[in-house]
Amino acid sequence: MRHGDDHHHGLAGDLKTMAKLAGRRRILGFFAGATLLSVLGCEGEADGTGGEGGSGAGGSTSSGTSNGECSGIPEETAGPYPGDGTNGANALVLDGIVRSDIRSSIGGLSGTAEGIPLTVTLTVVDDGDGCASLAGYAVYLWHCDRDGNYSMYTVTDQNYLRGVQETDEEGKVTFTTIFPACYAGRMPHIHFEVYESLEAATSGHNAIATSQLALPTEVCGEVYETDGYAQSVQNLGQISFASDNVFSDGVDLQLAEVTGAVEDGYVATLTVAV
């Protein structure tokens, strides 16, 4: 499948997709305002700079808690390129999709996504049980490449940058990947879905949570100064968390804590309460 036109209109495409999710918590929060957002645990001020305030000032970016309570991860659009079987392409049924290193294609395809190394560690916890670790759950993670394209859609001959992992006893999954681009109309982000088990992770229809991980603007700026990310420099300069159609109502619970440097790569961590 190919949806190149949707990709090059990232903002409009995501808005169209969000409209289809009117029954979900995120859309309700968007239209109902701050009162409902507070009830759903999506409350928080967007940090347009992504600097000190964004990457650690509110403990929720790494702990998944708000004011000492466990807050559920906000529900988000899977976007037009999920590859989870909900709109045709389905990476979840590919041989080898359960893997930690998602930089290369699988299932008979060859190709490796280039870019600054990024390790993503998500900790899945129970928002109804005091943030207790959820072992044996599954996380499907995917994102665009260095050029802002998505495998299986705008790059039809590749399926890289997609993978599934089972949570360990601490509820953790770790993916080795590359830093995603910033394409027009969206802040840099990483999509993920949570499933109750690996067996359930065969279709997006089975996901119990769908959300997006945000990356601090300051770190993105550092990465985009390197070779291969030139287009992202301009795109990042034209967007902020405040104007992003997904993160504009609060990014605290989705903003990863990121450490590292361009020379050695980065590590992004986030606690995901479901």
One Martini backbone bead per residue (centre of mass of N, CA, C, O) as a GRO file, in nm:
protein
  274
    1MET     BB    1   0.101   0.033   0.013
    2ARG     BB    2   0.005   0.389  -0.058
    3HIS     BB    3   0.033   0.726   0.131
    4GLY     BB    4   0.188   0.990   0.042
    5ASP     BB    5  -0.015   1.228   0.067
    6ASP     BB    6  -0.065   1.201   0.371
    7HIS     BB    7   0.225   1.248   0.465
    8HIS     BB    8   0.259   1.544   0.331
    9HIS     BB    9  -0.010   1.585   0.533
   10GLY     BB   10   0.025   1.537   0.844
   11LEU     BB   11  -0.185   1.716   0.988
   12ALA     BB   12  -0.439   1.645   0.822
   13GLY     BB   13  -0.415   1.338   0.854
   14ASP     BB   14  -0.437   1.327   1.165
   15LEU     BB   15  -0.708   1.474   1.193
   16LYS     BB   16  -0.870   1.267   1.033
   17THR     BB   17  -0.805   1.027   1.219
   18MET     BB   18  -0.913   1.149   1.485
   19ALA     BB   19  -1.214   1.168   1.395
   20LYS     BB   20  -1.243   0.844   1.400
   21LEU     BB   21  -1.184   0.866   1.738
   22ALA     BB   22  -1.435   0.989   1.905
   23GLY     BB   23  -1.451   0.757   2.140
   24ARG     BB   24  -1.201   0.855   2.259
   25ARG     BB   25  -1.034   1.010   2.513
   26ARG     BB   26  -0.881   1.231   2.353
   27ILE     BB   27  -1.120   1.364   2.207
   28LEU     BB   28  -1.280   1.436   2.454
   29GLY     BB   29  -1.064   1.617   2.578
   30PHE     BB   30  -1.043   1.825   2.344
   31PHE     BB   31  -1.359   1.923   2.371
   32ALA     BB   32  -1.408   1.950   2.695
   33GLY     BB   33  -1.144   2.012   2.847
   34ALA     BB   34  -0.990   2.047   3.153
   35THR     BB   35  -1.184   1.885   3.328
   36LEU     BB   36  -1.174   1.612   3.174
   37LEU     BB   37  -0.869   1.581   3.166
   38SER     BB   38  -0.833   1.545   3.470
   39VAL     BB   39  -0.997   1.282   3.496
   40LEU     BB   40  -0.812   1.121   3.270
   41GLY     BB   41  -0.496   1.207   3.311
   42CYS     BB   42  -0.418   1.461   3.077
   43GLU     BB   43  -0.293   1.668   3.245
   44GLY     BB   44  -0.097   1.946   3.111
   45GLU     BB   45   0.177   2.131   3.023
   46ALA     BB   46   0.317   2.253   2.753
   47ASP     BB   47   0.656   2.238   2.627
   48GLY     BB   48   0.798   2.422   2.377
   49THR     BB   49   1.114   2.353   2.432
   50GLY     BB   50   1.213   2.075   2.582
   51GLY     BB   51   1.378   2.123   2.816
   52GLU     BB   52   1.381   2.127   3.136
   53GLY     BB   53   1.069   2.115   3.168
   54GLY     BB   54   1.020   1.867   2.967
   55SER     BB   55   1.243   1.628   3.069
   56GLY     BB   56   1.185   1.664   3.423
   57ALA     BB   57   1.006   1.852   3.599
   58GLY     BB   58   0.788   1.639   3.558
   59GLY     BB   59   0.775   1.320   3.686
   60SER     BB   60   0.590   1.193   3.453
   61THR     BB   61   0.804   1.136   3.224
   62SER     BB   62   0.926   0.868   3.403
   63SER     BB   63   0.678   0.759   3.611
   64GLY     BB   64   0.359   0.798   3.547
   65THR     BB   65   0.300   1.041   3.741
   66SER     BB   66   0.055   1.246   3.936
   67ASN     BB   67   0.061   1.358   4.237
   68GLY     BB   68   0.122   1.040   4.328
   69GLU     BB   69  -0.033   0.925   4.080
   70CYS     BB   70  -0.159   0.700   3.854
   71SER     BB   71  -0.144   0.773   3.505
   72GLY     BB   72  -0.282   0.736   3.219
   73ILE     BB   73  -0.225   0.701   2.907
   74PRO     BB   74  -0.285   0.868   2.643
   75GLU     BB   75  -0.496   0.861   2.385
   76GLU     BB   76  -0.412   0.789   2.039
   77THR     BB   77  -0.332   0.809   1.734
   78ALA     BB   78  -0.197   0.584   1.486
   79GLY     BB   79  -0.239   0.680   1.223
   80PRO     BB   80  -0.177   0.603   0.873
   81TYR     BB   81   0.093   0.393   0.972
   82PRO     BB   82   0.065   0.120   1.163
   83GLY     BB   83   0.086  -0.188   1.072
   84ASP     BB   84  -0.187  -0.357   1.229
   85GLY     BB   85  -0.443  -0.423   1.021
   86THR     BB   86  -0.651  -0.164   1.011
   87ASN     BB   87  -0.535  -0.072   0.688
   88GLY     BB   88  -0.383  -0.364   0.597
   89ALA     BB   89  -0.110  -0.348   0.698
   90ASN     BB   90   0.090  -0.629   0.872
   91ALA     BB   91   0.356  -0.672   1.091
   92LEU     BB   92   0.248  -0.876   1.319
   93VAL     BB   93   0.273  -1.142   1.105
   94LEU     BB   94   0.571  -1.143   1.097
   95ASP     BB   95   0.859  -1.285   1.077
   96GLY     BB   96   1.043  -1.137   1.347
   97ILE     BB   97   0.879  -0.908   1.506
   98VAL     BB   98   1.006  -1.026   1.759
   99ARG     BB   99   1.208  -0.757   1.874
  100SER     BB  100   1.462  -0.520   1.949
  101ASP     BB  101   1.587  -0.476   1.668
  102ILE     BB  102   1.440  -0.235   1.419
  103ARG     BB  103   1.638  -0.138   1.172
  104SER     BB  104   1.551  -0.388   1.009
  105SER     BB  105   1.437  -0.591   0.786
  106ILE     BB  106   1.191  -0.849   0.721
  107GLY     BB  107   1.061  -1.119   0.557
  108GLY     BB  108   1.281  -1.098   0.297
  109LEU     BB  109   1.387  -0.820   0.360
  110SER     BB  110   1.611  -0.552   0.277
  111GLY     BB  111   1.725  -0.320   0.515
  112THR     BB  112   1.853  -0.012   0.671
  113ALA     BB  113   1.817   0.225   0.901
  114GLU     BB  114   1.934   0.545   0.919
  115GLY     BB  115   2.098   0.688   1.216
  116ILE     BB  116   2.069   0.788   1.521
  117PRO     BB  117   2.094   0.627   1.797
  118LEU     BB  118   1.813   0.453   1.972
  119THR     BB  119   1.691   0.387   2.298
  120VAL     BB  120   1.386   0.219   2.402
  121THR     BB  121   1.220   0.242   2.726
  122LEU     BB  122   0.942   0.064   2.851
  123THR     BB  123   0.705   0.089   3.128
  124VAL     BB  124   0.456  -0.129   3.228
  125VAL     BB  125   0.159  -0.028   3.404
  126ASP     BB  126  -0.089  -0.011   3.661
  127ASP     BB  127  -0.340   0.233   3.706
  128GLY     BB  128  -0.521   0.036   3.920
  129ASP     BB  129  -0.227  -0.059   4.097
  130GLY     BB  130  -0.002   0.148   4.173
  131CYS     BB  131   0.206   0.083   3.939
  132ALA     BB  132   0.221  -0.202   3.864
  133SER     BB  133   0.378  -0.436   3.713
  134LEU     BB  134   0.356  -0.569   3.364
  135ALA     BB  135   0.378  -0.885   3.288
  136GLY     BB  136   0.339  -1.027   2.961
  137TYR     BB  137   0.322  -0.806   2.783
  138ALA     BB  138   0.275  -0.600   2.482
  139VAL     BB  139   0.483  -0.411   2.240
  140TYR     BB  140   0.416  -0.188   1.976
  141LEU     BB  141   0.666  -0.032   1.763
  142TRP     BB  142   0.672   0.289   1.572
  143HIS     BB  143   0.836   0.479   1.296
  144CYS     BB  144   1.005   0.697   1.135
  145ASP     BB  145   1.251   0.800   0.947
  146ARG     BB  146   1.500   1.023   0.853
  147ASP     BB  147   1.283   1.124   0.613
  148GLY     BB  148   0.972   1.072   0.721
  149ASN     BB  149   0.918   0.770   0.665
  150TYR     BB  150   0.711   0.475   0.615
  151SER     BB  151   0.695   0.167   0.636
  152MET     BB  152   0.468   0.002   0.407
  153TYR     BB  153   0.415   0.285   0.252
  154THR     BB  154   0.631   0.515   0.159
  155VAL     BB  155   0.800   0.237   0.206
  156THR     BB  156   0.722  -0.054   0.040
  157ASP     BB  157   1.019  -0.227   0.059
  158GLN     BB  158   0.973  -0.196   0.379
  159ASN     BB  159   0.977  -0.294   0.764
  160TYR     BB  160   1.111  -0.104   0.931
  161LEU     BB  161   1.057   0.029   1.244
  162ARG     BB  162   0.937  -0.254   1.364
  163GLY     BB  163   0.808  -0.392   1.685
  164VAL     BB  164   0.811  -0.660   1.933
  165GLN     BB  165   0.755  -0.685   2.295
  166GLU     BB  166   0.802  -0.842   2.604
  167THR     BB  167   0.743  -0.808   2.920
  168ASP     BB  168   0.892  -0.816   3.203
  169GLU     BB  169   0.890  -0.828   3.546
  170GLU     BB  170   0.909  -0.492   3.523
  171GLY     BB  171   0.761  -0.405   3.241
  172LYS     BB  172   0.987  -0.422   3.022
  173VAL     BB  173   1.104  -0.260   2.717
  174THR     BB  174   1.348  -0.288   2.437
  175PHE     BB  175   1.467  -0.064   2.179
  176THR     BB  176   1.649  -0.062   1.875
  177THR     BB  177   1.718   0.247   1.702
  178ILE     BB  178   1.623   0.552   1.553
  179PHE     BB  179   1.604   0.874   1.503
  180PRO     BB  180   1.348   1.056   1.427
  181ALA     BB  181   1.190   1.259   1.240
  182CYS     BB  182   1.069   1.579   1.122
  183TYR     BB  183   0.762   1.637   1.004
  184ALA     BB  184   0.518   1.798   0.869
  185GLY     BB  185   0.302   1.896   1.147
  186ARG     BB  186   0.508   1.743   1.355
  187MET     BB  187   0.627   1.619   1.618
  188PRO     BB  188   0.838   1.421   1.738
  189HIS     BB  189   0.767   1.058   1.724
  190ILE     BB  190   0.630   0.755   1.889
  191HIS     BB  191   0.469   0.467   1.838
  192PHE     BB  192   0.220   0.274   2.041
  193GLU     BB  193   0.119  -0.055   2.158
  194VAL     BB  194  -0.091  -0.234   2.390
  195TYR     BB  195  -0.087  -0.571   2.517
  196GLU     BB  196  -0.176  -0.852   2.708
  197SER     BB  197  -0.020  -1.016   2.473
  198LEU     BB  198   0.135  -1.178   2.223
  199GLU     BB  199  -0.120  -1.322   2.112
  200ALA     BB  200  -0.275  -1.037   2.072
  201ALA     BB  201  -0.038  -0.927   1.869
  202THR     BB  202  -0.213  -0.918   1.551
  203SER     BB  203  -0.398  -0.655   1.614
  204GLY     BB  204  -0.513  -0.336   1.673
  205HIS     BB  205  -0.794  -0.431   1.788
  206ASN     BB  206  -0.639  -0.552   2.064
  207ALA     BB  207  -0.568  -0.301   2.188
  208ILE     BB  208  -0.548  -0.122   2.511
  209ALA     BB  209  -0.328   0.084   2.386
  210THR     BB  210  -0.275   0.415   2.228
  211SER     BB  211   0.029   0.595   2.153
  212GLN     BB  212   0.278   0.864   2.224
  213LEU     BB  213   0.611   0.959   2.197
  214ALA     BB  214   0.808   1.215   2.317
  215LEU     BB  215   1.062   1.460   2.228
  216PRO     BB  216   1.291   1.668   2.307
  217THR     BB  217   1.374   1.954   2.145
  218GLU     BB  218   1.674   1.981   2.213
  219VAL     BB  219   1.758   1.701   2.111
  220CYS     BB  220   1.654   1.725   1.825
  221GLY     BB  221   1.840   1.957   1.745
  222GLU     BB  222   2.103   1.797   1.768
  223VAL     BB  223   2.039   1.572   1.562
  224TYR     BB  224   1.959   1.768   1.308
  225GLU     BB  225   2.274   1.855   1.267
  226THR     BB  226   2.307   1.601   1.119
  227ASP     BB  227   2.343   1.383   0.891
  228GLY     BB  228   2.018   1.345   0.716
  229TYR     BB  229   1.834   1.591   0.886
  230ALA     BB  230   1.778   1.863   0.734
  231GLN     BB  231   1.461   1.874   0.707
  232SER     BB  232   1.404   1.883   1.023
  233VAL     BB  233   1.490   2.169   1.090
  234GLN     BB  234   1.254   2.321   0.957
  235ASN     BB  235   1.016   2.165   1.083
  236LEU     BB  236   1.085   2.227   1.383
  237GLY     BB  237   1.065   2.547   1.344
  238GLN     BB  238   0.725   2.507   1.279
  239ILE     BB  239   0.700   2.365   1.568
  240SER     BB  240   0.509   2.259   1.864
  241PHE     BB  241   0.346   2.151   2.133
  242ALA     BB  242   0.124   2.377   2.117
  243SER     BB  243   0.065   2.307   1.787
  244ASP     BB  244   0.021   2.022   1.819
  245ASN     BB  245  -0.247   1.796   1.760
  246VAL     BB  246  -0.160   1.596   2.005
  247PHE     BB  247   0.022   1.769   2.239
  248SER     BB  248  -0.135   2.046   2.316
  249ASP     BB  249  -0.290   1.918   2.595
  250GLY     BB  250  -0.035   1.755   2.683
  251VAL     BB  251   0.304   1.590   2.757
  252ASP     BB  252   0.402   1.467   3.028
  253LEU     BB  253   0.316   1.148   2.987
  254GLN     BB  254   0.505   1.140   2.694
  255LEU     BB  255   0.777   1.253   2.788
  256ALA     BB  256   1.082   1.167   2.753
  257GLU     BB  257   1.372   1.055   2.893
  258VAL     BB  258   1.686   1.195   2.780
  259THR     BB  259   2.001   1.049   2.699
  260GLY     BB  260   2.309   1.166   2.571
  261ALA     BB  261   2.469   1.158   2.236
  262VAL     BB  262   2.561   1.175   1.917
  263GLU     BB  263   2.816   0.988   1.935
  264ASP     BB  264   2.648   0.742   2.115
  265GLY     BB  265   2.367   0.814   2.163
  266TYR     BB  266   2.034   0.739   2.281
  267VAL     BB  267   1.806   0.747   2.574
  268ALA     BB  268   1.465   0.642   2.614
  269THR     BB  269   1.222   0.701   2.879
  270LEU     BB  270   0.902   0.535   2.978
  271THR     BB  271   0.598   0.540   3.147
  272VAL     BB  272   0.316   0.304   3.106
  273ALA     BB  273  -0.016   0.350   3.181
  274VAL     BB  274  -0.309   0.095   3.177
   0.00000   0.00000   0.00000
